[in-house]
Amino acid sequence: MRTSAFVYPWDVVGDPDAAARLARLGVRQATLASAYHSTRALTPRHPGHRIVTAEHAAVLYPPDAARWKGRDLHPFPQSWVAGEDPYAEAAEALAGAGLQVHTWVVLAHNSRLGAEHPETSVVNAYGDRYPWAPCIAQDAVHAYLVDLAAEAAVRPGASGTELESCGWYGFAHLHAHDKTAGVGLGDAAQYLMSLCFCPDCRSGYAGTGLDAGELAGAVRRALEPVWAGRGSGASGWSGVRELLGAGLADATRPWRDQVARRLQEAAVAAVRLAAPEGFQVLLHADPAPYRTGANVGVDPAHILSTADGVVLPCTGGDAAREAVLGPFTGRGGVLAANFGVVSGMGGSPATLERDAAHARSLGATELRLYHAGLASGPDLDAVASALARLAG
């Protein structure tokens, strides 16, 4: 199976051995971040540093001044990796080691955008803004994300792209010093906490026959038992319907599904327009259309008619993999099973061979490994051994 490992430019820039070390794992491709959210990342093998702090969402190449001139919403340049174009420097080194390169583009997850332009953020049913989550229903946000997708995806030397967060983001943040675990929220409650009530979304709900004020009130009432410690474990779409009521829950979907599909179709089309022939476009996705976050909820049939394939979260047990891969099986396109290989972050490199074989039996055509730059030496040794056995 074709295998790619995720990597940041700062894992490669300044480390003359990084590209060759990645190639020795047995991967054929590197998925290299070109637009990424804020993070604090360990670099356990870099000769010059051990921690990189990406202070805000940024592009890791020089943004095109002409494209963004005069626009309120624009990508922010980075300042934490040396050099004018760290993405290009890393991509060149990876290609020199015999690896193909895909860009890794994070779209609707940007805390700095929300801080500087609070009106662009998702607003929950309580009126709280999520500065990390741009509302993709807003025309200005949509236009910004589509242009960012085209620019950040089609970098020199890249043969494809993998678009993350190309859809709704919401309650889940997965950054900074989160203090949100005091009440355990199942994914049903997280969906309700992710519904947006900005002016654009209020108008959008009205266009489908929903009164946004009444919906927000119903969401708050549905969540009261959760805050009291009851019903917080509800999961799946059945759990959303249980909390909010089946009719009202189902009525939230037409507007949100329409907005997400519009962004996905436009982003993929923009990338293809800017890219050379044969350029591959994949989306990080989840087959449950109501899900928000890095792996956006999609309809499998629709997304595989739009993009060339998907990258699917496959870390976990057999049942979890079956739930994620099953809805895509037999529909064609690239199905890349994404496995965490950092033990300290919940990955399981020791079981990669068995888990990858299971994913292949469910229809996976490729593997993705998260994350070569963050993993320890023993984790990478386990990955190399697993890939060698899978190749044999």
C-alpha positions in Angstrom: 0.0 0.0 0.0 1.2 3.5 -0.8 2.2 5.2 2.4 2.8 8.8 3.3 3.9 10.3 6.6 2.8 13.7 7.8 5.6 16.2 8.6 6.2 19.9 9.3 8.7 22.1 7.4 10.4 22.7 10.7 11.1 19.0 11.1 13.2 19.2 7.9 14.6 22.7 7.6 18.0 22.8 9.4 18.3 19.0 9.7 20.3 17.6 6.9 19.4 14.0 7.8 15.6 14.5 8.2 14.6 13.7 4.6 16.7 10.5 4.3 15.5 9.4 7.7 11.9 9.7 6.6 12.6 7.8 3.4 14.2 5.0 5.4 10.9 4.4 7.1 9.7 2.8 3.9 7.2 5.5 3.0 7.0 6.8 -0.6 5.5 10.2 0.1 5.6 13.0 2.6 2.5 15.1 3.4 4.1 18.4 4.2 2.3 21.2 6.0 1.9 24.4 3.9 -0.9 26.1 5.9 -1.3 25.1 9.5 -2.9 26.2 12.8 -1.1 27.4 15.9 0.7 24.6 17.8 3.5 23.7 20.1 5.5 20.8 18.6 8.2 18.6 19.8 11.2 18.0 17.5 13.0 15.1 19.2 15.7 14.6 16.6 16.4 18.1 15.2 20.0 19.2 15.7 19.1 22.8 16.4 15.9 22.8 18.6 13.6 20.6 20.6 10.4 22.7 20.6 8.8 24.8 17.9 6.0 27.2 18.9 3.8 28.2 16.0 2.2 31.2 17.6 -0.7 31.5 15.2 -2.3 30.0 12.1 0.0 30.8 9.2 1.2 29.8 5.8 4.7 28.3 5.6 5.6 30.0 2.3 5.4 33.6 1.2 1.7 34.4 0.4 1.0 36.0 -3.0 0.8 39.7 -2.3 -1.2 40.3 -5.5 -3.9 37.7 -4.6 -4.5 39.2 -1.1 -4.0 42.9 -1.7 -6.7 45.0 -0.2 -8.6 42.0 1.4 -9.6 42.1 5.0 -9.2 38.3 5.3 -5.8 37.0 4.3 -3.3 34.4 5.4 -0.7 35.3 8.0 3.0 34.6 7.3 5.0 32.6 9.8 8.1 33.7 11.7 9.2 30.6 13.6 11.1 28.8 10.8 14.2 30.3 9.3 14.2 31.2 5.7 12.0 33.0 3.2 10.1 29.8 2.1 10.5 27.0 4.6 7.9 24.9 2.8 9.8 25.0 -0.5 13.1 24.2 1.3 11.7 21.2 3.0 9.9 20.0 -0.1 13.1 20.2 -2.1 15.0 18.1 0.5 12.2 15.5 0.7 12.1 15.2 -3.1 15.9 14.9 -3.1 15.5 11.8 -0.9 13.2 10.2 -3.5 9.9 11.1 -1.8 6.8 12.5 -3.5 5.3 15.5 -1.7 1.7 16.4 -1.0 0.7 19.7 0.6 -1.1 19.5 3.9 -3.5 22.4 4.1 -5.6 23.3 7.2 -8.5 25.5 6.3 -11.4 26.3 8.8 -9.3 26.4 12.0 -7.7 29.7 12.6 -7.6 31.4 16.0 -5.8 34.5 14.8 -8.4 35.1 12.2 -11.1 35.0 14.9 -9.1 37.3 17.1 -8.6 40.0 14.5 -12.0 39.5 12.8 -14.4 38.3 15.6 -17.4 38.7 13.3 -16.1 35.7 11.2 -16.4 33.2 14.1 -18.9 30.5 14.8 -21.4 31.7 17.5 -23.0 29.1 19.7 -26.6 29.0 21.1 -25.4 30.9 24.2 -23.9 33.7 22.2 -20.3 32.6 22.8 -17.9 33.0 19.9 -15.4 30.4 18.9 -12.4 32.4 17.6 -10.7 29.2 16.4 -13.6 28.3 14.1 -14.4 30.6 11.2 -18.1 30.3 10.1 -18.0 28.8 6.6 -21.5 30.1 5.8 -20.2 33.7 5.6 -19.4 34.8 2.0 -16.1 36.5 3.0 -14.9 33.4 4.9 -15.9 31.1 2.1 -14.0 33.2 -0.5 -10.9 33.4 1.8 -10.9 29.6 2.4 -11.3 28.8 -1.3 -8.4 31.1 -2.3 -6.3 29.8 0.5 -6.9 26.2 -0.6 -5.8 27.0 -4.1 -2.7 28.9 -3.1 -1.5 26.6 -0.2 -2.3 23.4 -2.1 -0.5 24.1 -5.3 3.1 24.7 -4.2 6.1 24.0 -6.5 7.0 20.3 -6.6 3.8 19.0 -5.0 1.9 16.2 -6.8 -1.2 16.5 -4.7 -2.8 18.0 -1.6 -4.7 16.9 1.5 -7.2 19.4 2.7 -8.0 19.3 6.5 -10.9 21.1 8.1 -12.6 21.7 4.8 -16.0 22.1 6.3 -17.6 23.0 9.7 -15.4 23.5 12.7 -17.1 23.9 16.1 -16.7 23.2 19.8 -13.7 21.0 19.6 -10.5 23.0 19.6 -7.6 20.7 20.4 -5.2 23.5 21.1 -4.1 25.9 23.8 -4.8 25.1 27.5 -8.3 23.7 27.1 -10.2 23.6 30.4 -13.4 22.0 29.0 -13.3 18.5 30.4 -15.2 19.3 33.6 -18.4 18.1 32.0 -17.9 15.2 29.6 -19.6 16.0 26.3 -20.4 13.1 24.0 -20.4 13.8 20.3 -24.2 14.6 20.3 -23.7 17.4 22.8 -20.7 18.6 20.9 -22.8 18.8 17.8 -25.3 21.0 19.6 -22.5 23.2 21.0 -21.1 23.5 17.4 -24.3 24.8 15.8 -23.7 28.4 14.6 -26.0 31.3 15.3 -24.1 34.1 13.6 -26.3 36.5 11.4 -25.5 34.5 8.3 -26.5 31.2 9.8 -29.6 32.7 11.4 -30.7 33.8 7.9 -29.7 30.4 6.5 -31.9 28.5 9.0 -34.8 30.9 8.2 -34.4 30.0 4.5 -35.1 26.3 5.4 -38.1 27.2 7.6 -36.4 27.3 11.0 -36.7 30.1 13.4 -33.1 30.6 14.7 -34.2 32.1 18.0 -36.4 29.2 18.7 -33.7 26.7 17.7 -31.2 28.4 20.0 -33.6 28.2 22.8 -34.3 24.5 22.1 -30.5 23.8 22.0 -30.0 25.5 25.4 -32.9 23.5 26.9 -31.6 20.2 25.4 -28.2 20.8 27.0 -29.4 21.6 30.5 -29.4 17.9 31.6 -25.8 17.7 30.2 -24.6 20.6 32.3 -26.3 18.9 35.3 -24.3 15.7 34.6 -27.1 13.7 32.9 -27.2 12.6 29.3 -23.7 13.8 28.5 -22.7 10.5 26.9 -25.3 10.6 24.1 -23.5 9.7 20.8 -24.2 9.4 17.1 -27.0 11.1 15.2 -29.5 9.1 17.3 -28.0 10.8 20.3 -28.5 14.3 18.7 -32.1 13.4 18.0 -32.6 12.2 21.5 -31.3 15.4 23.0 -32.9 17.9 20.6 -35.9 16.0 19.3 -35.9 14.1 16.1 -37.7 16.6 13.9 -35.7 19.6 15.1 -32.4 17.8 14.9 -33.0 16.7 11.3 -34.1 20.3 10.4 -30.7 21.6 11.4 -28.9 19.6 8.7 -30.1 21.0 5.3 -28.5 24.4 5.8 -25.3 23.1 7.3 -24.9 20.3 4.7 -25.5 22.7 1.9 -22.9 25.2 3.2 -20.3 22.4 3.7 -20.8 20.9 0.3 -20.5 24.4 -1.3 -17.2 25.0 0.3 -15.8 21.5 -0.5 -16.9 21.8 -4.2 -15.5 25.3 -4.5 -12.2 24.5 -2.8 -11.6 21.4 -4.9 -12.5 23.2 -8.1 -10.1 26.1 -7.2 -7.3 23.7 -6.5 -7.8 21.9 -9.8 -7.9 25.1 -11.7 -4.6 26.1 -10.3 -2.9 22.7 -10.4 -1.2 20.8 -13.2 -2.9 17.8 -14.8 -2.9 14.7 -12.6 -2.7 16.7 -9.3 -4.5 14.7 -6.6 -7.0 16.3 -4.2 -7.9 14.5 -1.0 -10.0 15.6 2.0 -9.7 14.7 5.6 -13.1 13.3 6.3 -15.5 11.4 8.5 -18.6 9.5 7.1 -20.9 10.9 9.7 -22.1 14.1 8.0 -22.9 15.9 11.2 -19.3 15.7 12.6 -17.2 18.9 12.9 -13.5 19.4 13.2 -10.3 18.4 11.4 -12.0 15.4 9.8 -15.1 17.0 8.6 -18.4 15.1 8.2 -19.2 14.3 4.6 -21.6 12.2 2.6 -19.4 9.5 1.1 -21.0 9.5 -2.3 -20.9 13.2 -2.7 -17.3 13.7 -1.6 -16.0 11.0 -3.8 -17.8 12.6 -6.7 -16.1 15.9 -5.8 -12.5 15.0 -4.7 -10.1 12.2 -5.7 -10.4 10.6 -2.3 -10.4 10.9 1.4 -8.1 10.6 4.4 -9.9 8.8 7.2 -9.1 8.5 10.9 -8.4 4.8 11.5 -6.6 4.7 14.9 -8.5 2.6 17.4 -10.1 -0.8 17.4 -11.6 -2.8 14.6 -15.1 -1.6 15.1 -14.0 2.1 14.9 -12.2 1.3 11.6 -15.2 -0.5 10.2 -17.5 2.4 11.0 -15.2 4.9 9.3 -14.2 2.9 6.2 -17.3 0.9 5.6 -19.5 3.7 4.1 -16.7 4.5 1.6 -16.0 0.9 0.5 -16.8 0.1 -3.1 -17.3 3.7 -4.1 -13.9 4.1 -5.8 -11.4 6.8 -5.2 -8.4 6.9 -2.8 -9.2 5.7 0.7 -6.2 6.6 2.8 -6.4 5.1 6.3 -4.7 7.5 8.8 -3.0 5.9 11.8 -1.5 7.7 14.7 2.1 6.4 15.3 3.0 8.6 18.2 2.5 6.4 21.3 2.4 9.4 23.7 -0.5 10.9 21.7 -2.6 7.7 21.6 -1.1 6.1 18.5 -0.1 2.4 18.3 2.9 1.9 16.1 3.4 -1.6 17.7 0.1 -2.8 16.0 0.5 -0.9 12.8 1.1 -4.0 10.6 -2.1 -5.7 11.9 -4.2 -2.6 11.9 -3.1 -1.6 8.4 -3.9 -5.1 7.1 -7.3 -4.8 8.7 -7.9 -1.4 7.0 -6.8 -2.9 3.6 -9.4 -5.7 4.1 -12.0 -3.0 4.5 -11.1 -1.3 1.3 -8.3 1.2 2.2 -6.0 1.8 -0.7 -3.3 3.9 1.0 -1.9 4.6 4.4 -1.2 7.9 6.2 1.0 8.0 9.3 0.6 10.8 11.9 3.3 12.1 12.6 6.9 11.4 11.6 8.3 14.5 13.1 6.6 14.1 16.5 7.3 10.4 17.0 10.0 9.0 19.2 12.9 6.9 17.9 11.3 3.6 19.2 8.0 4.6 17.6 9.7 5.2 14.2 11.6 1.9 14.5 8.3 0.1 15.0 6.9 1.9 12.0 9.8 0.9 9.8 9.5 -2.7 10.8 5.8 -2.8 10.2 6.1 -1.2 6.7 8.9 -3.6 5.8 6.7 -6.6 6.7 3.7 -5.1 4.9 5.8 -4.6 1.8 7.1 -8.2 2.0 
